[in-house]
Amino acid sequence: LVDKAVHIAGVVTPLPVVNGNGSAPTFVLAAEGVEITALNITNTGTMLADCGIYATVGGFNIHDNLLYTQAPGLYVDIYHYGEGSTSIGDMNIYSNRMEGGGIYFERMQFDRPLNDSTIMVGQIDIHDNWINSTSGSGVNGVKIEMEHTQYLYGSTSVDMAGISVTGNHINSSSESFYLSLEYIGYNMYDTSSF
């Protein structure tokens, strides 16, 4: 569990091995400002929650790692229900090599925020990764699902910087890239904006 801003870095050659012991996430990001670089993350389990890196927050940099995983190499699940204003930092994933599972943003959800809230979401930047997907987890390549940012009241505003997926090399027997935006800005009332 990484619950404060920290830079976790290995050496360039050879990359230090971080063994997931076959179950549970190897790293859980629970605070913004985390950077993970130059590690060999291996031996994760087969379920989604057994991923190499599991993030419940944004504001991270994950780069120049080698991830040998059966589940996703990176699994992001950011969920807010009935909460007030929040800010999610930039999410940068680049120059990683992933063997097995890919990158999965299961949800970035802001459902029924309190009236007059301000929700700011930083840039999602996924570039120059090499993904060789042999995973049975259903995540082959890059999968992003954003849904249920809905029921906005008063002057609630949602501002998302953007999503950039460029220069990745994906070898997959199934979907290489999947994007789903569902119920974004659904049921907006008063002077709310998206």
C-alpha positions in Angstrom: 0.0 0.0 0.0 1.5 3.3 -1.1 -0.5 6.0 0.8 1.8 9.0 0.4 3.6 10.8 -2.4 6.8 8.8 -3.1 9.2 7.9 -5.9 9.8 4.2 -6.1 12.7 3.6 -8.5 14.9 0.7 -9.3 18.2 0.7 -11.2 18.4 0.6 -14.9 20.3 -2.7 -15.4 19.3 -5.2 -14.2 15.8 -4.1 -13.1 15.1 -5.1 -9.5 12.4 -7.9 -9.3 9.2 -7.2 -7.3 7.4 -10.5 -6.9 3.6 -10.4 -6.4 3.5 -13.9 -5.0 0.6 -15.0 -7.2 -2.2 -13.0 -5.5 -3.3 -9.5 -4.6 -2.0 -6.4 -6.3 1.8 -5.9 -6.1 1.4 -2.2 -5.5 -1.7 -0.3 -4.4 -1.7 3.4 -5.1 -3.9 5.2 -2.5 -2.2 8.7 -2.7 -1.5 11.1 -5.5 2.1 12.0 -6.3 3.4 8.5 -6.8 6.0 7.6 -9.4 7.0 4.0 -10.1 9.9 3.5 -12.5 12.6 0.9 -13.5 11.1 -2.2 -11.8 10.4 -5.7 -12.9 7.0 -6.5 -11.5 6.2 -10.2 -11.9 4.2 -13.2 -10.6 0.7 -11.6 -10.1 -2.4 -13.7 -9.9 -5.1 -14.2 -12.5 -8.0 -12.0 -11.3 -8.4 -8.3 -12.0 -7.5 -7.4 -8.5 -4.3 -9.4 -8.7 -2.7 -6.8 -11.0 0.8 -5.5 -11.0 -0.3 -1.9 -10.0 -3.7 -1.0 -8.6 -4.6 2.7 -8.4 -7.6 4.1 -6.6 -6.4 7.7 -7.2 -4.9 9.7 -10.1 -1.8 11.9 -10.0 0.7 9.1 -10.8 3.6 8.5 -13.2 4.3 4.9 -14.2 7.2 4.5 -16.6 10.1 2.4 -17.8 8.9 -0.7 -16.0 8.7 -4.4 -17.0 5.5 -6.0 -16.0 5.0 -9.8 -16.3 1.4 -10.3 -15.2 -1.5 -12.6 -15.8 -4.0 -9.9 -14.7 -3.7 -6.3 -16.0 -0.3 -4.7 -15.5 -2.1 -1.5 -14.4 -5.6 -1.4 -13.1 -7.3 2.0 -12.3 -10.5 2.2 -10.4 -11.5 5.7 -9.2 -15.0 5.9 -7.7 -16.8 8.8 -6.0 -20.4 8.5 -5.0 -22.3 11.3 -3.3 -19.1 13.2 -2.5 -18.2 16.9 -2.9 -15.5 18.7 -4.8 -12.5 16.7 -5.8 -9.4 17.0 -8.0 -7.8 14.0 -9.7 -4.2 14.6 -10.9 -2.6 13.7 -14.3 -2.1 10.0 -15.0 1.0 9.3 -17.1 1.8 5.7 -18.2 4.7 5.5 -20.7 7.6 3.5 -21.9 6.6 0.3 -20.0 6.8 -3.2 -21.4 3.9 -5.4 -20.4 3.8 -9.2 -21.0 0.5 -10.8 -20.2 -2.0 -8.1 -19.2 -2.4 -4.6 -20.4 -3.7 -1.3 -19.0 -7.3 -1.2 -17.7 -9.2 1.9 -16.4 -12.2 0.1 -15.1 -14.0 3.2 -14.1 -13.5 6.9 -13.4 -16.9 7.6 -11.9 -18.3 10.6 -10.2 -21.9 9.7 -9.5 -24.4 12.0 -7.8 -21.9 14.6 -6.5 -23.1 17.1 -3.8 -24.7 20.2 -5.1 -22.3 23.0 -6.4 -19.3 20.7 -6.5 -16.2 21.2 -8.7 -14.7 18.1 -10.1 -11.4 18.4 -12.0 -9.7 15.4 -13.7 -6.2 15.7 -15.1 -4.8 14.4 -18.4 -4.6 10.7 -19.0 -1.5 10.1 -21.2 -0.7 6.6 -22.3 2.2 6.5 -24.7 5.1 4.5 -26.1 4.2 1.3 -24.1 4.9 -2.2 -25.5 2.1 -4.6 -24.7 2.2 -8.2 -25.6 -1.1 -9.5 -24.3 -1.6 -13.1 -23.5 -3.8 -12.5 -20.5 -7.1 -14.3 -19.9 -8.3 -11.4 -17.8 -10.2 -9.8 -20.7 -7.8 -6.8 -20.8 -5.9 -7.0 -24.0 -4.0 -3.8 -24.7 -5.6 -0.6 -23.4 -9.1 -0.5 -22.1 -10.7 2.7 -20.7 -14.2 2.7 -19.3 -15.5 6.0 -18.0 -19.1 6.0 -16.9 -21.8 7.4 -14.7 -20.7 11.0 -14.2 -24.3 11.9 -13.7 -27.0 13.6 -11.7 -25.3 17.0 -11.5 -27.2 19.7 -9.6 -26.8 23.4 -8.8 -23.6 24.8 -10.3 -21.7 21.5 -10.2 -19.0 21.5 -12.9 -16.9 18.6 -14.2 -13.7 19.4 -16.2 -11.7 16.6 -17.8 -8.4 17.6 -19.4 -8.4 14.8 -21.9 -7.2 11.3 -23.0 -4.2 10.7 -25.2 -3.2 7.2 -26.3 -0.3 7.4 -28.8 2.7 5.4 -30.0 1.9 2.2 -28.2 2.8 -1.2 -29.7 0.1 -3.7 -28.9 0.1 -7.4 -29.8 -3.2 -9.0 -28.8 -5.4 -11.8 -30.0 -8.5 -9.8 -28.9 -9.2 -6.1 -28.6 -6.1 -3.9 -28.7 -7.9 -0.6 -27.7 -11.3 -0.2 -26.1 -12.9 3.1 -25.1 -16.3 3.4 -23.5 -17.9 6.7 -22.4 -21.3 6.0 -20.9 -23.6 8.3 -19.1 -21.1 11.2 -19.0 -23.0 14.4 -18.2 -26.3 12.4 -17.9 -29.1 14.1 -16.0 -27.6 17.6 -15.6 -29.8 20.2 -13.8 -29.8 23.9 -12.9 -26.5 25.5 -14.2 -24.3 22.4 -13.9 -21.8 21.9 -16.6 -19.5 19.3 -18.2 
